[in-house]
Structure formats: C-alpha cells, structure tokens
Amino acid sequence: MKNPFLNRKFSISYAIVWVVFIISQIAVLSLFTNANVLTAIIQSLLSNISFAILGLGIWFVVKYNLGNNNIVQTITVFLISGIIVIGLWMGFNFIIQNLIFKLSIGSISFVNHPLYQFVIGVFLYIIMVLIFRLLILFHKYGEKAKSEEVLQKLVTETRLNALKAYINPHFLFNSLNSVNALISSDQEKAREMLINLSDYFRYSLKQKDIQFVSFEEEIHYTLTYFKIEQQRFGEKIIFKDDICEDCKIVQVPVMILQPLFENIIKHAVAESLVTINVIFKANIIDGLLNVELINNYDKDGIPKKGTGIGLSTTSERLAIIYERKDLIEYSKKDELFKLIIKIPVDF
C-alpha cells in the first residue's frame, strides 16, 4: 500500500481530524485551567501539529510490521517506537514552550502536567496505530477482492478459450478426419480416439465451477487432450513423462497445463517437418511443485501466430492466485524450448 499521505482525500481528512483535536484542546485548557485563550491556542497548536507530523513516522512503523508473524517482536517494535515518538513529542513541546516562555518574558505561561501529557501521547499513538492498521487491512481486502475478480475473469477466459478449441470446427474436423482414416486401417485406435474425445468434452464441461483439482486429475485430462493430438500427428510426436508419486496429490489450478501443451502443438508440432520430442517432468523441491515441459522445434518451420492464451494467461493466473511473479520461467536455446512452472504445495 502506498503512503496514505500521498492521497489527497486522506490528507484532507487527516488535517480535519487534527483541527478538531486542536479546537477541543483549546476549549479544555481555557475552561478547566488558568490558561488564557492565547496561551491555550499556542499550546494546542504546538502539541497537536507536532504529533500530527510524527504521525508520518508512525505510518512506516505500522506498514513494515503488519506482516510480521512474530508477536513478541511486533509488540517490542511498537513499544520502542511508541516510547521514541512520545519522548520526542514531549521533549519538543518542553523545549519550545520554555523558549516561548523566555522570549515572552513570562507573559505566556503554559499549563504543563507531564503525566497528563504522557497519557495523551499514549492515547494518540495507539489511535494512530489502529487507524493505520485498519487502513492497510481495508486496502488488502480491497486488493484481494479485485484480484479474485480478475482471477475469475481469467479462469472464465481460459475455460471459454479452451471450450472454443474443443468445439472449434477445425479441431473437430481434424480429429474426426483422423478417426475416419483410422477406421479402415486400425479400428481399435479409432475407437480409442473417439473415447478420448468423449472424455475430454465431458471433463471440459465438468469444470464449470471448479477452481482447483489434484495434479493427477489435471495430468490425466491434459494428456487425454494430448493423446488426441498424438493420434492426429502420429509418429511426429514422441512423448515421455517422469512424474513423482507425491506430486499427484498436490492441488493445482484447473486447466493450468492444457494451454501449455496446446502451445507445443501449435508452435512446435503443427508447422514442423521434424519429429518433436516432448518431455514432461514433475517433482517437489523446497515446497514447490516443479513442472517442466521440454520440446525441440524446427527452426526452419513457419512460425504460427498464437491467441495469447498460453504463457501470458498462465503466468498471470499463477501471479494472482499465489501472489508471486516468479512461478513461471522459460528459455529457448539450441532448438529446445524449456518451460518451468512452480506451484506452492501448501497453499
């Protein structure tokens, strides 16, 4: 969250609150002490304006300690900062008031009750800490709500684009054409391809209200899609996988893999004249599910323009869900494309 003092509305509200404090203290000093109106005004202005300025520092103390899960450390930091703030405030008022007293040759004599001033300082410090904490929490709540809204839009977009691919006439034409070709040469493979198509349509429609699935389920249906494409392209694709058993129970965002495999088909297989080797790996390292997709590509192949649903959408989904921007990386070197996505296990 940015410094709230940079926000015009907050700064105006902050100033109004302090004006109310100043007027209230002037009234208290004038009515309940021997201070005249001029003395009350000067003392109230010095006391409240100085604390209002110190409030800038209190904001940073609150901001940089809100996420600290160590309760003892947090309490210690707030106690020390409170002592420093109140000490600076009381010291500043004492010095300025004494200076004004001397310059006025005793005509302006302030009402000083150290204990009363300390209690007021503690009260103001606690109030400001609570206000700043509430501001940050409301800001985080608002950001979370916005993120969830954006995430929902991204998930919807991913599903709609995926469903478009499933029912796209071109996709269906190619798949059914492959089935037709296999019927006369290999009826078993044709039957298998039809079953895969049926499973894939069923899975895509089932994900309407689901956000997370087990990695095992995600792999199963993503590879169902990939098998359909393998049957279309035949020996043009060689696929190998290495998935650790512990990975399979990890919960992952639904349809997080399908766009990545679709990219391989579009950008490596479809326009290539060479055999494409696809390696799919997954293991758990340092609390992260590491998923690797490696494939070669034909450097002389005609590049095919994508729809943008692949890497960019996957990266944005991961960033919003896990609030991290380092969960996807890729490289293109020596005619090999390597993609790694990382998914926190304990989320």
Phi, psi and omega in degrees: 000136179286160178303122183296338180291346176278350178270124185300316181298317180295317181299319178295316179297318179300315181295319181297318179300317181290328175298318177298318178298316181298312180297319180297317181291324176300317180296316181297313181296322182288323186272327188246003176227179180274004183290137175282174186298316181298315179297318180297319180295312182297315182295317180294318179298313180299313184296311187280321180294320179296321179287326178298322178291320177295338178300333176300320179287325179298324178303314182292325177298315180293314184301313186274004177238359182294323182272004181283119182275352177276102186297317181299314180297319180297313179299318180299316180298315181292324177295313181296314180296324178296316178299317181295312182298311182294321178297315178298317181297310181294320179296317180298314180297320180297315182294313182293319180296319178294323179295315179295321179301315181290318181293329179272004180054043174083359182286335176248106183243118185276154177273111183243117173231094185309318181295316178298316180295321179296316180298317178298319180298316178297317180299312181296320181297314180296317180300316182291322177299314180296319180297314181294323178295317179296321178301314181294317181295318178295322178296315179296321179297316178296319179294321179296318179297318178295318180298318179295324178293316179296318179299317180298321178294320180293319179297316179299316180298317180298315181295317181296317178294322178295316179296324176299321179293325183290320184259002178302127182305325180295317179297312180296319180300313181297317182294313180291328177295321178294320178299315180300319180292326183282335184303319183279334184257325183208089184296329180294318178292323178297317178297317180298320180294320178295321178295317179298318177299317180297314179298320183292317177298317181297316181294316183298322180284333182288340186276016186307313185243022182253134180255327181230145174223167176290152181298327179298315180293320179298318178297314185304310185280333174292318179287337173297315175300315185293326179295323177300315180292323178299319180293328177292315186265353174061229185286001179289342180239129172243122186243135175225143177225156179213093186245124179286151184296322181295336181292331191294336182269353181293136177277129182231158176299137182297141179058035179278337183266327187305315179299331182287319176291325178296323177300320180298317180296313185291314191260346180244313188277309190301322184255013184262148175257359180247165177288134181256120177266123180246124179245127183240116182235153174207132174208171182250124180225124176052045177076012179236136172279111180265117180248123181244135173235120182234132176212148172276170179211159180272108183296339179266359180289156180280118181297138182254128182289130182269182180262355179088000183282342188289260188295317185296315180292319178298315179298316181291321178298314180297319181296320182285317182294313188256001178055041177219144181250014183245026187262003177218137177210150180210158180214154181228108186207140177053043178061027175235134175251125183237127180237134177231127170241144182239131183235119179304133183285314182264078181247000000 
